[in-house]
Amino acid sequence: MSASLEQIEDQARALSPDERAKLAQSMLESLHSPSAEVEAAWESEIEERVAAFDRGEMPLYAAEDVFAEARRLSRSHAHDLLHQLAANS
């Protein structure tokens, strides 16, 4: 490891936990920056979905129903994982 990298790491460790988290997020994002082509495709997809919503072509779901289904799926998934772990023990 180079001396400058070690100095940067030492400086980063001196930051508050919140600042370190922000720095880590920024560094990770810099490794995976999407291409302009991907960004354009997502922008187009978003525009299409908003337009379909505005035209009434997208189904609407009550937040309570969405969260209830998410909880059900989460419990089901957790149950399946526990069953697998027990079977592999």
N, C-alpha and C positions, 0 to 999 in steps of 0.2 A: 504494500500500500504506500502511495506517495505521501510525502510529508504534508503537502497541501490538503490532501484528502483527510488525513488525520486531524489537521487543524480545523477543517470544516466540521468533521464529526464532533470534535470537542466543543466547538461553538454551538452546534445543534443540541448537544446534550445539556448545555447551559440554559436553553430555552425552557419556558414553562411547558407543561404537558399539552396545553391547548395549542401553543405555537408549534410544538413538535408535530402534533397531529396535522396541523395545516401544512407544514413543510413536507411531511410524508405524503400527504394527499397530492400536493403540487408535484412532487418528484415522480410519483406513480403516474399521474396524468401525463407528464412529459414523456414517459416511455410509451404510452399508448394513445397518442393523439390521432384521432381519426383522419382519414384522408378527406380531401375536399369532395371527392366523389361520394364517399359514404355520407358526409354531412348533407350534401345536396339531395341524396336519396331519402334521408330521414326528413328533411325539410318538406320534400314533395309528399311523403307519406303522411306527415302531420297535416299538411294543407288538405289532402284528400279526406282524411278522417274528420277534420273540422267541417268541411263542406258537407260530407255525408250526414254528420250530426245536425247541421243547420237545416238540411233538407228533410230531417226526420227519418232517415234511413238506418240509423243505428239504434239498437235496443237500449233502453235505459233501465238501470237497476238501482234500487234503493240501497243506500250505503249500509243500512242494517243487514240487508240480505247478503251483500258482498262480504261483510266482515264475518257474518255467521258461517258462510261457506268457507272462508279462509280458515276459521277456527276448526271447522269440521275436517277439512283437508289436513290441517296441521296435526290434529289429534290422530287422524287415521295414519298419517305418515309416521308419526312418533310410535304408534302402536306397531306398525309393520317393522320398523327398525328394531324395536325391543324384541319382537318375535324372532327376527333374524339373528340377533345377538344371542338370544337364549338357545336357538337351534345350533349355533356354531360353537357354543361352549362345551 
